[in-house]
Amino acid sequence: MTLANTHQQTILEKLQTLNPQQQQQVIEFIEFLQLKADKTAIHEEEREISALESAGDLVGCLDSGKGDLSLKKREFKKKHLV
């Protein structure tokens, strides 16, 4: 007999000793474990992506009219923050 069959037999024997309300709780716990396993599988399928990859289609879509601020940081600070 395999280990899985042994576990199944043990579970069935113990389940039969419980009253109907307790058996229902066992069923609900099993469903909870299945749901938890499904959520874990979904998260494992997701992969991490960079911010650039996530917003790649938005990069450069705004034009402030002030030029490339990443290259003119000091100039921008002098004009607008002083």
C-alpha positions as CSV (number, residue, x, y, z in Angstrom):
1,M,0.0,0.0,0.0
2,T,1.4,3.4,-0.9
3,L,1.8,6.3,1.5
4,A,-1.0,8.2,-0.2
5,N,-3.4,5.3,0.2
6,T,-2.4,5.0,3.8
7,H,-3.2,8.7,4.4
8,Q,-6.5,8.4,2.7
9,Q,-7.5,5.4,4.8
10,T,-6.4,7.2,8.0
11,I,-8.4,10.3,7.0
12,L,-11.5,8.3,6.2
13,E,-11.3,6.3,9.5
14,K,-10.9,9.5,11.5
15,L,-13.6,11.3,9.6
16,Q,-16.1,8.6,10.4
17,T,-15.6,9.1,14.1
18,L,-16.7,12.8,13.9
19,N,-20.2,14.1,14.1
20,P,-21.8,15.7,11.0
21,Q,-20.9,19.3,12.1
22,Q,-17.3,18.3,12.6
23,Q,-17.3,16.5,9.3
24,Q,-18.5,19.7,7.6
25,Q,-15.7,21.7,9.3
26,V,-13.2,19.2,7.8
27,I,-14.7,19.7,4.4
28,E,-14.5,23.4,4.8
29,F,-10.8,23.2,5.9
30,I,-10.0,21.0,2.9
31,E,-11.6,23.6,0.6
32,F,-9.6,26.3,2.3
33,L,-6.4,24.4,1.7
34,Q,-7.3,23.9,-2.0
35,L,-8.1,27.6,-2.4
36,K,-4.8,28.5,-0.7
37,A,-2.9,26.2,-3.1
38,D,-4.7,27.7,-6.1
39,K,-3.7,31.2,-5.0
40,T,-0.1,30.1,-4.5
41,A,0.0,28.6,-8.0
42,I,-1.3,31.9,-9.5
43,H,1.3,34.0,-7.8
44,E,4.1,31.6,-8.9
45,E,3.0,32.1,-12.5
46,E,3.4,35.9,-12.2
47,R,6.8,37.3,-13.0
48,E,8.4,40.4,-11.7
49,I,8.7,43.3,-14.2
50,S,10.6,46.5,-14.0
51,A,8.9,49.9,-13.7
52,L,10.2,50.8,-17.2
53,E,8.7,47.6,-18.6
54,S,5.4,48.3,-16.8
55,A,5.1,51.9,-18.0
56,G,7.1,51.6,-21.2
57,D,4.3,52.8,-23.4
58,L,4.0,56.0,-21.3
59,V,7.7,56.9,-21.3
60,G,8.1,60.2,-23.2
61,C,4.4,60.7,-23.8
62,L,4.3,64.1,-22.0
63,D,5.8,67.3,-23.3
64,S,6.3,70.0,-20.6
65,G,7.9,72.4,-23.0
66,K,10.9,72.8,-20.7
67,G,13.2,70.4,-22.6
68,D,14.8,67.3,-21.1
69,L,14.7,68.0,-17.4
70,S,16.9,65.1,-16.6
71,L,19.8,66.9,-18.4
72,K,18.9,70.4,-17.2
73,K,18.3,69.7,-13.5
74,R,20.4,72.5,-12.1
75,E,19.1,75.0,-14.6
76,F,15.5,74.1,-13.8
77,K,16.1,74.4,-10.1
78,K,17.7,77.9,-10.4
79,K,14.8,79.2,-12.5
80,H,11.9,77.7,-10.6
81,L,12.9,77.0,-7.1
82,V,14.7,80.2,-6.1
